């Protein structure tokens, strides 16, 4: 069964898709990936998101892309002819990998405009990768079987019966996810031949033979259960150092999200403690509930100030721009209120 691309209510083979002229930018991005796959080129250049620093270009070998795609197809049970949807830009690794999965696995891939509120086809969807903002705006219908989230801390949402939602762990360097957890679980489990360890600094280290990765040191602080399972405490480079106590914002943001509170935690400088955590809320109506939850946190990790910010800075892919948020808080300390 050959790979089929569906766009604008028409079906195309890979070659037919590449030959289309005057297409919108998101389809042109798909064409670029398909052209690479049909060519003899060995490396696919892909830019990182810039969520942890200056964006850079990473060149992925064809074998790594193929093995990553195959591992995902096997993990999610996607057989030839399975229906998938691409609502991510193909010039980023998440979208590019969905195109390659379709090519490797002979899938039927629907191309829709990448935006927060997707126009989904009215058909049974076996698999769809989404950013968290897209997930939050998703208009559910019973035909969605499996959702893969990536991009930032995942919210806890109610999903229709029969829909399985997963959160992927990976980065541009690993060509998509190397571990997956269900939305209701905090434990990530390895995909393919991947194995994990933790170094002396507490950073998660990825070894993935099927991807040709021997030892990739991440910026994530992790708790290891065995070499195939772990939980993430937060990013080491975003840890807030408050009087020698390491505070991982993502850990507490997840705890708040589990209670239905949309919040972020950013640092401000302090002469005594070096840094202090600040609670950023987007909904003023959640303040009372947030205060009650904070009382259960360890005193030395509890934010002492909060502020309102309805629109948070983001980088490509819908990730929270933590550096941008910290700079904004630093320049708007007149808006801080005591908790």
C-alpha positions, 0 to 999 in steps of 0.5 A: 500500500503506497503512501497517500497525502490528502490536501484540499480534498484531493489525494496525491502520491508523494511524487504528485505532491512534490509536483504541485505548484503555487501551494501555501507555505505549509504544503511547501514545507511538506514538499521539501521533506518529501523531496529529501526523502525521494532524493539521494541526500544523506542529511536533513537540516532542521532548526531547533526551536530556540526554547533553551537558547539561540536556535541552531541547525541540526543535520539528521542522517537519513538512517536516524530519521528512518529508525525514529519513524519506524520506532514510532510506528511500532510503538503506536501500532500504525499499520500501512493505510492508517490515517494520520493528520499533520497540523504542525509545520514541516520545517520543524522536527515534529512536523518533518517526522510526521511526514517521514512516518507517513513515507516509511509506514505507507500512511494516509496523511491529511495536511491541514493548515498549522494553526492553534485551532485546526480544521480536522477532516471528518474521518476516523483519525488513527494518529495526530501529533499536536502542540499543547495549545492545539490540544487545548483548542481541539474540538473533540470528535469520537474519531480521534484514536491516538494523540501525541503531545509535545512542546511543553508541559502538558495539561490534564484534560478530559478526553472522549472515551476511546481517545488515548493521549500521550506525551512525547519526550525528545528533542531536535537532536534525537529526531523526535521522541525517545520516550512516551508517557500517557497523559495521566501518568508522570513516568516516561517509558523508552521507545525503541532500543533507547536506554537512560541514565543520570549523570553526577549533575542529575541530568538525564543521559540518552543512549539510543542505539537504533538512532546512532546516539551513544550518550546525549546529555540533556538539560533535564533533571530526572528521577530514574526508576530503571534504564527504561523509565524516568520522570522529569523534575524540570530543566537544569538550566531553568532551575531557580537557585533560591538560597541554595535550594534548586526549584524546578518550575515545571515540576510545580507548574504541573502540580498547578495544572493538575488542579486546573490552574494555568500558571508559570513560575519565573525567577527574580533576583534577590540580594539575600537568596540570589533568586526567588520564584514568582507565580505568574497567573493568566486568570485572576479568578484562580488566585484564591485557589492557587493560594490554597494550593501553595500553602501545601508546598515546602516553605523554601520553594513557595513563591512569595509574589505573584503577577498577572500576565494574560499572554505569555511569550512563546517560541516556535512550536508553542513552547513557553519562552522562559528566558523571555518571561524572566526578562519580562518579570525583571522589567515589570517588578512594579506589578508584583503583589505579595502572596 
